[in-house]
Amino acid sequence: MNILVTGGFGNVGRSAVNACLAAGHRVAVFESPSALKRAQAGLRRLLRTQWSQCSFVFGDIRSSEDIGRAFAAFEGGPDAVIHLAALIPPTSDRNPAVTEAINVGGTAAVIAAAKACPKPPRVVLASSIAIYGDRLADFWIRATDEIHGSDTYSGTKVACEGLLRASGLDFAILRLSFVAWAKWLPLDPLIFSVPPETRLEIIHTEDAGRAFAAAAALPAASGRTFDIGGGALCRTSFRAYIDRMFRYFGLGDSSFLPASAFAASGFHCGWYEDSDEAERLLGFRRKTLEDYYEEVRWETRFIRPLAALASPVVRRWLRGMSPFSPRSQASRSPRLAGGNSPARLRPSTQGRR
């Protein structure tokens, strides 16, 4: 098959390209020029691998002309488009108008280009667990549950799904859960937006890539919406997750952060009741939560001893970063304290696509 991957330099994008190439497909990658600048060193390494077989097109996802060039990478157009290009939190929260233009406008441009092809391709859309909203109390989730936009990002994903369903194109929609990759650092103030008791069902980035490759190729995926998660062996709580992560970074467990340091609500995530259904059809799972933790342990093997020495300082620094601590709230400007709840500053569950 000929498969176009938009946003191919992102975390899940790279995994999707790898999975498509491993399955023997021909791949074209569409990315923004700014992404090329950020990824130059990594791209040089990739081009020494199977990525040397790919075609590359750089442009603006909102531009019909640029998207047209990407579709023209294959004579007659692609057989499938894996559409991952989007702004995700926290970037998506900074300028809602730009996020709307890129996420929704970009999806509209992809749909228009697909419909103009002599043989319109299947469009596989990356959506998110964020569209289910806060499921802290009701954490079991199915694809038939109500969806709604609770912030800029999730609102655009709801809109994108609607555009694709109304397009008349062959499609598949993949709602990703918490995408995990070993390079993620837990030293980010956005962790405080997640209530500690939040349930997480991670999906390893490589498994997410395999899910997209399968959804692009399998006839049985046509017209389907899938909840993509790692299943029972990838379920945990956010508190247990950061306990493990902090240990690998030489900080001990997370008990130095009290529950009051975290938001009490307002985040998404949960456990997918129907992710096994997606696995039965798409066959994408290879990694468990323990596999992911082992990758993190390996990635941090050199910095852990040094970080352990500095752990008292780092712990104090992390406690001070919480926007919910009395000290942090006292130091905030009136505008932030009154107009922008810290709970809106959310980490992405898309893993920097």
C-alpha positions as CSV (number, residue, x, y, z in Angstrom):
1,M,0.0,0.0,0.0
2,N,0.9,3.7,-0.4
3,I,0.4,5.4,2.9
4,L,0.8,9.1,3.7
5,V,1.6,9.9,7.3
6,T,1.0,13.5,8.5
7,G,2.9,14.6,11.6
8,G,5.4,11.8,10.9
9,F,8.2,13.3,13.0
10,G,6.2,13.2,16.2
11,N,6.4,10.5,18.8
12,V,3.4,8.4,17.5
13,G,4.2,9.6,14.0
14,R,7.6,7.9,14.0
15,S,6.1,4.7,15.4
16,A,3.5,4.7,12.7
17,V,6.0,5.2,10.0
18,N,8.2,2.4,11.4
19,A,5.2,0.1,11.6
20,C,4.1,0.9,8.0
21,L,7.6,0.3,6.7
22,A,7.9,-3.0,8.7
23,A,4.6,-4.1,7.1
24,G,6.1,-3.5,3.6
25,H,4.1,-0.4,2.8
26,R,5.5,2.6,0.8
27,V,5.4,5.7,3.0
28,A,5.4,9.4,2.4
29,V,5.8,11.7,5.4
30,F,4.3,15.2,5.6
31,E,5.6,17.6,8.2
32,S,5.9,21.3,9.0
33,P,9.2,23.1,8.2
34,S,9.6,23.9,11.9
35,A,9.4,20.2,12.8
36,L,12.2,19.6,10.3
37,K,14.4,22.1,12.1
38,R,13.7,20.6,15.5
39,A,14.3,17.0,14.2
40,Q,17.3,17.5,12.0
41,A,19.8,15.5,14.1
42,G,17.3,12.7,14.7
43,L,16.3,12.7,11.0
44,R,19.8,12.1,9.9
45,R,20.0,9.0,12.1
46,L,16.6,7.8,10.8
47,L,17.7,8.2,7.2
48,R,20.4,5.6,7.9
49,T,17.5,3.1,8.7
50,Q,14.5,2.0,6.7
51,W,13.3,5.6,6.7
52,S,15.6,6.1,3.7
53,Q,12.8,4.5,1.7
54,C,10.4,7.3,2.6
55,S,9.4,10.4,0.6
56,F,9.3,13.7,2.5
57,V,7.1,16.7,1.9
58,F,7.2,19.8,4.1
59,G,4.5,22.4,4.3
60,D,1.5,23.8,6.3
61,I,-1.2,21.3,7.1
62,R,-3.7,24.1,6.6
63,S,-2.6,24.7,3.0
64,S,-4.5,22.8,0.3
65,E,-1.6,23.4,-2.0
66,D,0.9,21.9,0.4
67,I,-1.4,18.9,1.2
68,G,-1.8,18.5,-2.6
69,R,1.9,18.1,-2.9
70,A,1.9,15.5,-0.2
71,F,-0.8,13.5,-1.9
72,A,1.1,13.8,-5.2
73,A,4.0,11.9,-3.6
74,F,2.2,8.8,-5.0
75,E,0.9,8.6,-8.5
76,G,-2.9,8.7,-8.3
77,G,-2.6,9.6,-4.6
78,P,-2.2,7.4,-1.4
79,D,-4.2,4.4,-0.6
80,A,-4.5,5.5,3.0
81,V,-3.7,8.6,5.1
82,I,-2.7,8.3,8.7
83,H,-3.5,11.8,10.0
84,L,-1.6,12.6,13.1
85,A,-0.6,16.3,12.5
86,A,-2.1,18.4,15.3
87,L,-1.3,20.8,18.2
88,I,-1.6,19.1,21.5
89,P,-1.5,20.4,25.2
90,P,0.1,22.5,26.5
91,T,0.8,24.2,23.2
92,S,-2.9,23.9,22.1
93,D,-4.0,25.9,25.2
94,R,-1.8,28.9,24.4
95,N,-3.6,30.0,21.3
96,P,-7.0,28.4,20.8
97,A,-7.5,30.1,17.4
98,V,-4.3,28.7,16.0
99,T,-5.1,25.3,17.4
100,E,-8.5,25.4,15.8
101,A,-7.0,26.3,12.5
102,I,-4.4,23.6,12.5
103,N,-6.3,20.8,14.1
104,V,-9.7,21.3,12.5
105,G,-8.6,23.3,9.4
106,G,-5.8,20.8,8.8
107,T,-8.2,17.9,9.0
108,A,-10.6,19.6,6.6
109,A,-7.7,20.2,4.1
110,V,-6.8,16.5,4.3
111,I,-10.4,15.5,3.7
112,A,-10.7,17.8,0.7
113,A,-7.5,16.4,-0.8
114,A,-8.7,12.8,-0.2
115,K,-12.0,13.5,-1.9
116,A,-10.3,15.0,-4.9
117,C,-8.3,11.8,-5.6
118,P,-9.4,9.5,-8.4
119,K,-9.6,6.8,-5.8
120,P,-10.2,8.4,-2.4
121,P,-8.0,6.9,0.3
122,R,-9.0,5.7,3.7
123,V,-8.3,8.4,6.3
124,V,-7.2,7.1,9.7
125,L,-7.6,9.9,12.3
126,A,-5.8,10.2,15.6
127,S,-8.3,11.1,18.3
128,S,-7.9,11.1,22.0
129,I,-9.2,9.8,25.3
130,A,-9.5,13.5,26.2
131,I,-12.9,13.7,24.4
132,Y,-14.5,11.6,27.2
133,G,-13.8,14.4,29.7
134,D,-13.2,13.9,33.4
135,R,-13.8,10.2,34.2
136,L,-12.4,10.2,37.7
137,A,-15.5,8.8,39.3
138,D,-16.6,6.7,36.3
139,F,-13.3,5.4,35.0
140,W,-14.5,2.6,32.7
141,I,-14.8,3.9,29.2
142,R,-16.3,2.6,26.0
143,A,-16.3,4.1,22.5
144,T,-20.0,4.4,22.6
145,D,-19.8,6.8,25.6
146,E,-20.8,10.4,25.3
147,I,-18.0,12.7,24.0
148,H,-17.6,16.4,24.4
149,G,-14.9,19.1,24.3
150,S,-13.8,20.1,27.8
151,D,-10.9,22.2,26.6
152,T,-9.4,23.5,23.3
153,Y,-7.7,20.3,22.3
154,S,-10.5,17.9,23.0
155,G,-13.0,20.3,21.4
156,T,-11.0,20.2,18.2
157,K,-10.8,16.4,18.3
158,V,-14.6,16.1,18.6
159,A,-14.9,18.5,15.6
160,C,-12.4,16.5,13.6
161,E,-14.2,13.3,14.2
162,G,-17.4,14.9,13.0
163,L,-15.9,16.2,9.8
164,L,-14.5,12.8,9.0
165,R,-17.8,11.0,9.6
166,A,-19.7,13.5,7.5
167,S,-17.1,13.3,4.6
168,G,-18.4,10.2,2.9
169,L,-14.8,8.9,2.9
170,D,-13.6,5.5,4.0
171,F,-12.2,6.1,7.5
172,A,-11.1,4.8,10.9
173,I,-10.8,6.7,14.1
174,L,-8.3,5.8,16.8
175,R,-8.9,7.3,20.3
176,L,-5.5,7.0,22.0
177,S,-5.2,6.5,25.7
178,F,-2.1,7.7,27.6
179,V,0.8,7.3,25.1
180,A,4.0,6.2,26.9
181,W,7.5,6.6,25.7
182,A,10.8,6.2,27.6
183,K,12.0,9.8,27.0
184,W,9.2,11.5,28.9
185,L,10.4,13.3,32.0
186,P,8.3,13.4,35.1
187,L,9.8,16.8,36.2
188,D,7.1,18.9,34.6
189,P,4.6,21.2,36.5
190,L,1.8,19.8,34.4
191,I,1.8,16.6,36.4
192,F,0.0,18.4,39.1
193,S,-3.1,18.8,36.9
194,V,-3.7,15.0,37.2
195,P,-5.5,13.8,40.4
196,P,-3.3,11.0,41.9
197,E,-6.2,8.5,41.9
198,T,-6.7,8.9,38.1
199,R,-6.7,5.6,36.3
200,L,-4.3,5.3,33.4
201,E,-4.3,2.7,30.7
202,I,-1.1,3.4,28.9
203,I,-0.4,2.5,25.3
204,H,3.3,2.2,24.3
205,T,4.2,4.5,21.4
206,E,5.3,1.5,19.3
207,D,2.0,-0.3,19.9
208,A,0.1,2.9,18.9
209,G,2.1,3.0,15.7
210,R,1.2,-0.6,14.9
211,A,-2.5,0.2,15.6
212,F,-2.4,3.0,13.0
213,A,-0.6,0.8,10.4
214,A,-3.2,-1.9,10.9
215,A,-6.2,0.4,10.7
216,A,-4.9,1.8,7.5
217,A,-4.6,-1.6,5.8
218,L,-7.3,-3.9,7.2
219,P,-10.7,-3.9,5.4
220,A,-12.5,-4.7,8.6
221,A,-11.3,-1.4,10.2
222,S,-13.4,0.6,7.7
223,G,-15.9,2.9,9.4
224,R,-14.9,1.9,12.9
225,T,-14.0,3.9,16.0
226,F,-11.5,2.3,18.3
227,D,-10.4,2.9,21.9
228,I,-6.6,2.2,21.7
229,G,-5.0,1.2,25.0
230,G,-2.6,-1.4,26.3
231,G,-5.2,-3.5,28.1
232,A,-5.1,-5.1,31.6
233,L,-1.3,-5.4,31.7
234,C,-1.0,-1.6,31.1
235,R,-3.4,-0.3,33.7
236,T,-2.4,1.6,36.8
237,S,-3.1,4.7,38.8
238,F,-1.3,8.0,38.3
239,R,0.1,7.9,41.8
240,A,1.6,4.4,41.2
241,Y,2.9,5.6,37.8
242,I,4.8,8.6,39.2
243,D,6.0,6.5,42.1
244,R,7.9,4.3,39.7
245,M,9.0,7.2,37.5
246,F,10.4,9.1,40.4
247,R,12.3,6.1,41.6
248,Y,14.0,5.7,38.2
249,F,15.0,9.3,38.4
250,G,16.6,8.8,41.8
251,L,14.0,10.6,43.8
252,G,12.4,7.8,45.7
253,D,8.6,7.4,45.6
254,S,6.2,10.2,45.2
255,S,5.2,10.4,48.9
256,F,7.0,13.8,49.2
257,L,4.2,15.2,47.1
258,P,0.9,15.3,49.2
259,A,-2.5,14.9,47.6
260,S,-3.1,18.6,48.1
261,A,-0.3,19.3,45.6
262,F,-2.5,17.9,42.8
263,A,-5.8,18.9,41.1
264,A,-8.8,17.3,42.6
265,S,-10.7,17.0,39.3
266,G,-10.8,18.4,35.8
267,F,-8.5,15.9,34.0
268,H,-9.4,13.1,31.6
269,C,-8.1,9.4,31.4
270,G,-9.5,6.2,32.6
271,W,-9.5,2.5,31.7
272,Y,-10.9,1.3,28.4
273,E,-13.5,-1.4,28.8
274,D,-13.3,-2.2,25.1
275,S,-9.6,-1.8,24.1
276,D,-9.4,-5.6,23.8
277,E,-11.9,-5.4,21.0
278,A,-9.5,-3.2,19.1
279,E,-6.6,-5.5,19.8
280,R,-8.5,-8.5,18.5
281,L,-9.0,-6.8,15.1
282,L,-5.8,-4.7,14.8
283,G,-3.3,-6.9,16.7
284,F,-1.0,-4.1,17.8
285,R,0.0,-5.0,21.4
286,R,3.6,-6.1,22.0
287,K,4.5,-4.0,25.1
288,T,3.2,-4.1,28.7
289,L,3.5,-1.4,31.4
290,E,6.5,-3.4,32.9
291,D,8.2,-3.3,29.5
292,Y,7.8,0.4,29.5
293,Y,9.2,0.8,33.0
294,E,12.2,-1.3,32.0
295,E,12.9,1.0,29.1
296,V,12.7,4.0,31.5
297,R,15.0,2.3,33.9
298,W,17.5,1.8,31.1
299,E,17.2,5.3,29.8
300,T,17.9,6.8,33.3
301,R,20.7,4.4,34.3
302,F,23.4,7.1,34.1
303,I,21.6,10.1,35.6
304,R,19.9,8.1,38.5
305,P,23.0,8.0,40.8
306,L,23.7,11.8,40.3
307,A,20.0,12.7,40.7
308,A,19.8,10.7,43.9
309,L,22.5,12.9,45.4
310,A,20.5,16.0,44.6
311,S,17.2,14.5,45.5
312,P,16.4,16.6,48.6
313,V,16.8,19.8,46.5
314,V,14.8,18.4,43.5
315,R,12.0,17.3,45.8
316,R,11.7,20.8,47.3
317,W,11.8,22.2,43.8
318,L,9.0,19.9,42.6
319,R,6.8,20.7,45.6
320,G,7.3,24.4,44.9
321,M,6.2,23.9,41.2
322,S,2.7,22.8,42.2
323,P,0.2,25.5,41.3
324,F,-2.0,24.3,44.2
325,S,0.5,24.8,47.0
326,P,-0.1,27.9,49.2
327,R,3.3,29.4,48.3
328,S,2.7,29.0,44.6
329,Q,-0.8,30.5,44.7
330,A,0.4,33.4,46.7
331,S,3.1,34.2,44.2
332,R,0.8,34.1,41.2
333,S,-0.5,37.1,39.5
334,P,-4.2,38.1,40.1
335,R,-5.0,37.2,36.5
336,L,-3.7,33.7,36.8
337,A,-5.2,33.1,40.2
338,G,-8.6,34.4,39.2
339,G,-8.9,33.6,35.5
340,N,-6.9,30.5,34.5
341,S,-7.4,27.5,36.8
342,P,-4.2,25.4,37.0
343,A,-6.4,22.4,36.2
344,R,-6.6,23.7,32.6
345,L,-2.9,23.3,32.2
346,R,-2.9,19.7,31.3
347,P,-0.3,17.3,30.1
348,S,-1.1,15.6,26.8
349,T,-2.0,12.0,26.7
350,Q,-0.9,11.9,23.1
351,G,2.8,11.7,23.8
352,R,3.9,14.5,21.5
353,R,2.6,13.1,18.3
